Amino acid sequence: MPEAEGRAMNATPLDGDALYEAFGEHDSSLDGRVFVGVSSTGVYCRPTCRARRPARKNCSFFPSAAAAEEAGFRPCLKCRPEHAPGLPSGVNERARRGAILMDEMNLEDGCIATAAAELGISAEELDSAFVSAFGVPADRFLATRRLLLARSLLLDTYLPIDRIFEAAGFASFSEALERLTTGYRMRPGSAGRGRDLVLYLGYRPPYRWDWIISFLADRAIPGVEVASSEGYGRTVRLRRAGEEHRGWVSVANDARRNRLAVGFSPSLLPVLPRVLARIRGVFDLDCDPAAVTSALARMNDDRPGSFVPGARLPGCFDPFETAVRTILGQQITVKAARTLASRLVASYGEEVDGCDGLDRAFPAPEVIAALGGEIEDRLGSLGVTGARSRSIRALATGLVDGGINLSRSATPEAEMARLLKLPGFGPWTVHCLAMRVFGWTDAFPHTDYGVRKALGGLSDREILALGEEWRPWRSYAVINLWNAAAAP
C-alpha cells in the first residue's frame, strides 16, 4: 500500500490542503508540476484528471511522477501521467539540464554518469539536484522516465512488447516486465488499435498553435520540413552508438486534450527518447504560460495587443540546421534565407526515406566542415556570400571539434560567448540562436527589425532599458513583438 504522505518527497514540502483545492478545480497550470497519489486506489493522477475527486485524507502530493512511483503508486489510466507536460520553468537548473541529457542519450545505462561529467559535477551533486527538483535521485527519475515511455508505447501503439522495452531503454526484458506489470493492468486490446505509431505530449494551456505553426511554416526548408494549419512534419537523421537512424516525424495539435499527437516512422524507435525530447523543444512544451503572462501582461499597458497569452518560443529539431538558417538570414528576408537553405539542402543534403515530399536531411556539420577552403566557391555558386560561407564553416568546424555545443542542455551564456568569437557572429545572430537552439527564455535581439517595428520610435538604448522590465522572459516578449509587427 502506498505510504500516506509520500516518502519520496523528502526535499521540498508541498501545501497539501491548497493543492487539494487546486486539484478540485482541475488547475492546468499545475499539470506536470505536481501529482496526487490516492491511497484508496493506489494510483497517482495529474491535476487535470476528470475522475471523481477522492477524500482529502487519501491524497498525497508529489513534485514528479517519479516521486509518486517511488512511493508505490501507479499511473492513472484515465488522465495518463505519461502525457503530462514536461519540465516546468523554475526547476533546479542542474536537474533540468541533466534530464535533457538523459533524453539525448536515449535513457541508456550510464547516461547519469555521463550527464554529471558533462555538467562538470559529481554524481552525488547531480542526485542532490534531482532530489531538490523532483523528490527522487537521478536513478529513480531515469527509471520512471523509461517506465512511462514504455507504458505510453504499450497503450498507444501496436508494437510488440520486446520492441517497446528496447525503445524505452530497459537493459533487459525481465527488468522491464517486472516494472511494467507490477500493480498495473492494460486495457483489453489497447495495444492493437490501428497501425500508426503515435504518442502524445502534453502542454499547459493556453497554447497559440496558430502562431508557432505559422512561424515554422515561413521558415520550413522544402524536402526537410513542412508546416501548415494541419500540422508539422520533418525528416530525421540521428546517430546512436555509431549507427545512423533516418526517418520522419509528424506533429498535430489535439487542442481538446491539450496535447500534441506525435507520429514517427518505426526506423526511429532506437532513438525515440531523443526524438520526443526534440519535439518538446521545437514546440516549447515545457513552457509555463501562467508565469510568462504574469511577467509580460504589462506590455499591453503602453502598447495594447502587443502581448497575447499562450505564445510559445519556437525551438529547433536540428541545431546545426537552425544555426545555418539563422546565418543565412542575416540582413535578408525570411523568404530569401529559406531559398538559400533549400539550395544548400539540394546540393549537400542526404536522402531520407520520408513521406509526403519529405525526402532530404540537412547536411551534417561534418559534410560542411569537409569543404574546407573551397566553401566560398561551393556555397558562392548557390548565392551565399563569402562572409556567410566562412561563418558556416567556422560553426561546422567548431561542432565537429567539440569547441561549440548547441545542445539544449548547454549553458546559454557560456555558449553565446564562444559563438561571438566566430567570424560573422554578432549579437543579433547569437541571441536568435539562444532563443531557438538553447531555448533560453531571456534572449533579446534588440536590434531585430521586427522588434524595432513593434516598438516604433524607440532608440536602441530605450529598447534595451525596456527589455530589462521583461527579464527573465525577454525571449517571449520578442515572440510577441514579432507577432505584433506582422499583424495587419
Secondary structure, DSSP 8 states (H G I E B T S, - for coil): ---TT-TT--SS---HHHHHHHHHTT-GGGTTT-EEEETTTTEEE-TT--S----GGGEEEESSHHHHHHTT-EE-TTT-GGGS----TTS-HHHHHHHHHHHHTTT-TTHHHHHHHHHTS-HHHHHHHHHHHHSS-HHHHHHHHHHHHHHHHHHH----HHHHHHHTT-S-HHHHHHHHHTT----TTGGGS-S--EEEEE--S---HHHHHHHHHHH--TTTEEEETTEEEEEEEEEETTEEEEEEEEEEEEGGGTEEEEEE-GGGGGGHHHHHHHHHHHTTTT--HHHHHHHHTTHHHHSTTS--TT------SSHHHHHHHHHHTTTS-HHHHHHHHHHHHHHH-EE---STT--EE---HHHHHTTGGGHHHHHHTTT--HHHHHHHHHHHHHHHHTS----TTS-HHHHHHHHTTSTT--HHHHHHHHHHTS--TT---TT-HHHHHHTTT--HHHHHHHHHTTTT-HHHHHHHHHHHHH--
